[in-house]
């Protein structure tokens, strides 16, 4: 892996991340393909939106179909026919989201499978080995994300465990990797600024290829989230990619880039698409409202995606109210294209030294 920062404008960075399956121009947004699929689209359609890299989930693929099956079939890229880079989450988010179905100790996590109720143990070493078997370009260290709000002692214990797990993941990655795959560490610490600062220092000392900001967008107020992003990003190694996990709205992406973030992922564009909400250059559009019933305009007059070129708001509303799967697909194509165009526009604005003006103009359109 190589990562080169090619332009800066304030804290915003434009760069190039070279991985085994291709080059990613940053800042970049990764569509979420939890179960080796970006819901509703085939890989060629995802690529046509401008996506350079996607995220898949270790926990779900570990349970079904299993990493051994995927490895036997040539690895995740061949299995899902996605030719570009893939980052795999470690299963750490499920430690948070599936709290009723797991028990955690210093050695790892025991999950009660949501599929069949079986007990499955995931350790830091195991998380790395599963991801190596999947064949992703970037592996994530196993972490523990504390809820919001959380008591100081709970935040401290989760952060310290995350650091110990990162050290164990690093040892396994160095000893067992078979190709030029990379391991990113994750900063936890909740809303505790000093705890996050100590995490950045300790993880930085591990000299990992990249670093992620975790534990945000779990219920905290937006202004606090932005402050925590800025605080954390500014304390991570300046020459490594910075990845903000699970965030967020288009405005969140702009604010994250303004604070020095290079990579993002979130289910928001695809989940909102299935629920009938589109992100547009004029703010959010709900195709569900009755006023769209005879509206022949495209969803976003400033968008060149195949949905906006060919279909009307009235047609998208009809598909949604009729429960037709095509509606979710067309909405997803638009939302992912909107996100990718936003990232591309930010890269250009940074390189041209006008990111601050771009940020002000964009946020004024979004009404968030």
N, C-alpha and C positions, 0 to 999 in steps of 0.2 A: 504494500500500500504506500502511496505517497499522497500528501496533502499540501497544496500550495495556495497561499493567500495571494491573490493577484491584484486586489484593489480594496481599499478601505474608504469609508465615508462616515466619519464619527466612529461609533462602535460597530457599525454594519460592515460585513466582510463579504467579498465575492471571491470564490476560489474554485479549485479543481481537486476532486478526490478521485484518485485512480485505484480501482479495485480489480480483482481477478476477472470479473465479468464485464468490465467496462468502466468508463469515466463518468463521473457525476459532477455537473456544474452546480456549485453551491452559491447561495442558499437553495436548498431543495426540499420538496415535500414528498414523502413516501406514502402512497396509498396503502391501506391495510388489507393484506390478503391472509387473514388469520389461519384459515384451513387450506392453504395453498390455492386460494382463489380470491380475487377481488370480487365481491358479491355482484353477480349479474352480468359480468363482462368477461370476454375471453382475453387472453394476454395481448393479442394484436390490438384489440380495442383499447386496452389500458395503455399500451405503448403509444397509440395514436393520440391520446390526451396530452402527451408530452412527458409522461412519467419516465424517470430515469432509473428508479430504484424502488422496490417495494419491501414491505415488512410482512413476515409470516411468524406464526406463534409456536414456540417450542412445546408448550403444555398441550395444546390441542393436537398437534401432529404426533406427539409422543403417545397420546392415548389412541389416536386413530388417524392414519392406518398403522402408525408405529414407525420409528426411525429406521429400523432394520429393513422394512419393506421399501421405504423410499430410497435407502442406500442401494438395495438390490436392483432397483429400477433406474439407477443412474444418478441419483441425487435429486435435490429439490428442483433445480433448474430444468432438468430434462423431464422430470415427473409432471411438472405443471406447464412446461413449454414456455417458460419465461427466460429470455436470453440475457437479461441485464442483471445488475447486482441485486442481491437479496440480503436484508438484515433480518435476523431472527431474534425476537424477544426471548428472554431466558425462562419465562414462566413466573417471573417475579411479580408481574401485575396480578396474576391469579392468586398469589399469596394474599393480596389485598382484596380483590374482587370476589374471591370464593372463600372468604374467611369462615363462613359456617361449615365449609366442607374440608377444612384442613386443620392440622395441628403443627405447630412450629417449635423447633428446638435449635440449639446451637449447631447441630450436625446438618440439619436440612428441614424439609417439609414433608409431611405425610398428607396426601390428598385422598379424599373419598371421591372416586370418579363420578362425575355428573352423568356419565353414560350408563354405567352398570353397577355402581356402588362399590367397586373393588378398591382396595387400598393400594396406593402407589407412592413410593418414596422418591423424592427428588432432592439430591444433594448438590452442592456447587460443582463437584467433579462430574456428577451425572448430567447436570445441565449443559456443561461444556461438551461432554461426549455425545449427547443427543444432537447438539447443534453441529458438531463435527461430522456426524453421520448424515445429517441433512444436507451438508455441503454448502451452507450459506457463506457469503463473503464476509459478513460482520457478525460476530457472536456477541451477545450481551451477558455480562456477569449476573449471577443470581443475586437478587436483592430483596430486602423487606421494606415495603412502603407502608408507613404508619398512616392511620386515618386522620382526617381533620374534623374537629379539633382533637388533639392528643395531649396527654400530660407530658411534662418535660422528661420524666424518667422513661416513658414509653418511646419518645423520640430518640433519646440517647441510646437505649438498648437496641432499637432497630437500626440506627446508624452504625453503631459499633459492630453489630452482627453483619451488616452489609459490607463493611470494610474487611472483616475477617473472611467473609465469603469471597470477596474480590481477590484477596491474596491466594485463596485456594483455587479459584478459577484460573488465575494467572499461571500457577504452577502446572495445572493440568493442560492448559492451552500450550504452554511452552514445551511440555514433554510429549504431547500426543498429536499435535497438529500435523497434517499430512500435506498441506498446501499453504499458499500465501493467504490464509484467512486471518482476520483481525479480531481482537477482543477489546470491547469498550467497557469501562467501568461506569458505575452509576452513583451519583451523589444523592444521598438522602439527608434527612435532618429536619423535615417538615418546615415549620415557620421559625425555627431557631437559627438566627443568623450566625452566631458564633459556632454552633454545631456544624452548620454547612461549611463555614470557613475552614474548620479543622478537617472536615471530610475532604475538601478540595486539596488541602495540603498533603494529607496522607495518601489519597489516591494518586495525586500528581507524582508522589515519590515512587509509585509503582511503574512509572513511565509506560503507561499503556498507549496503544495507538490512537485511542479516542476516548471521549468522556461524555456521559449523558447526565442531564439534569432531571432527576426523578422526583416523585412525591408531590407534584403540583397538579392543578386541575382536579382536585379531589374534594372540592367544596369551599375552598378559601375564596374570599372576595377578589375580584379581578385586580384592583390596585395593589393588593398585597402580593398576588401572584407575580405581577410585573416587577415589583421591587425585589422579590426573591430570585427571579430570573436574572436581573441585572447584577445582584449581589453575587450570585453563584457563578455566572458566566465570566465575570471579571476576575475570578480567582482560579479559573482553570487554565492549564497551559495554553499559551497564546498560539502555539504552532500546531495544535491538534484540533481535529474537528469537534464541535460542540453540538450535541444532539438534545433537543428538548422533547421529552417523551409525552405523547398523548395530548398534545395541544396543537390546534384548536380551531377557533373561528378564523376567517380571513384577517380580521383585525388583530387577533392574537399572533398570527404569523408575522404581520408587519411589525408589531411591537417586539416580538422575539428577535427578529432580524436587527431591529434598532438597538438591541441590547447585546448583540454579538453572537447570536445563535446561527448555526449552519445547516442543521438537519431537523426535520419535523416529521411526525406521523400523527394521524388521528382518524377515527372512524367517522368524524362529523360529516364530511362531504358525502360519503356513501350512505350512512344511516339517514341523514336528512333527505337525501334523494328518495329513498324508499318510503319516507314519511310525507313526501309531497312538498318539500321545501327546497328551493333553489337559491344559490348564492349568485348574485348578479352585480354588474357594475353600478346598479342603482339601489343596492341593498337586497335584503331577502325578499323572495317572491314565493308566496304559498299558492301552488296551483290548485289547491282544494277550494278556494273561495268562489262563491257563485258568480262574482263579477267577471271571472275568466271564461265563463261558459260560452260567450260569443265573441271573445277577444281573438282576433286573427293575427295579432302581433307575435313576433318571436318572443321567447322567454326573456332574452337579453339582446337588445338591438346592437350591442357592441361586441357580441361574441360570434366567433366564426366556427364554433363546433358544429358537428353534423346535426345535432338536435336543433340548435337555433337556426341553422340554414334551411331546415326542411319542415319543421313542425311549429304549430301555433300553441299559444297558451290554452286555447279552447280544446285542442286535441289532447294536450297533456292532462287537462282537467278531466276530460272524458275517460281517458285511460285509467286515471286514479280512481274515479268514482265507480268505474266498472270492474275494478280489481284486476286489470290486465297487467301481466308481468312486463309487457313492453314499456309501460309508463315508468316503472322503476329503473329499467335499463336506460331509457333516454334521459331521465333525470340524472342518473349516475354519470353518464357520459358528459353531460353539461357541467355538473359540479366538479368533477375531477379536472376537466379542461380549464374551468375557471381558476382552480387552485394552481394548476401548473402555469397558466398564463401569468397569474399574480407573481409567482416565484421568478419567472423569466423577466417580468417587468422590473422587479426589485433588483435582479442581477444587473440589468442595464443601468438602472438609476444609480446604483453604487459605483459602477465603473465610470459613469459620466459625472460623478460628484454632485448629484442632485437628489440624493435619497431623502433628505429632510423635507424638501418640497413635495416629493412623491408621497411621502408618509402623510403629510398634512392633507393633501388633496384626496388621497384614498380614504382616510378615516372619515372625512367629511361626507363621503357617499354612503357610508355603511350604517349610520344611525345606531351604533352600539355604545 
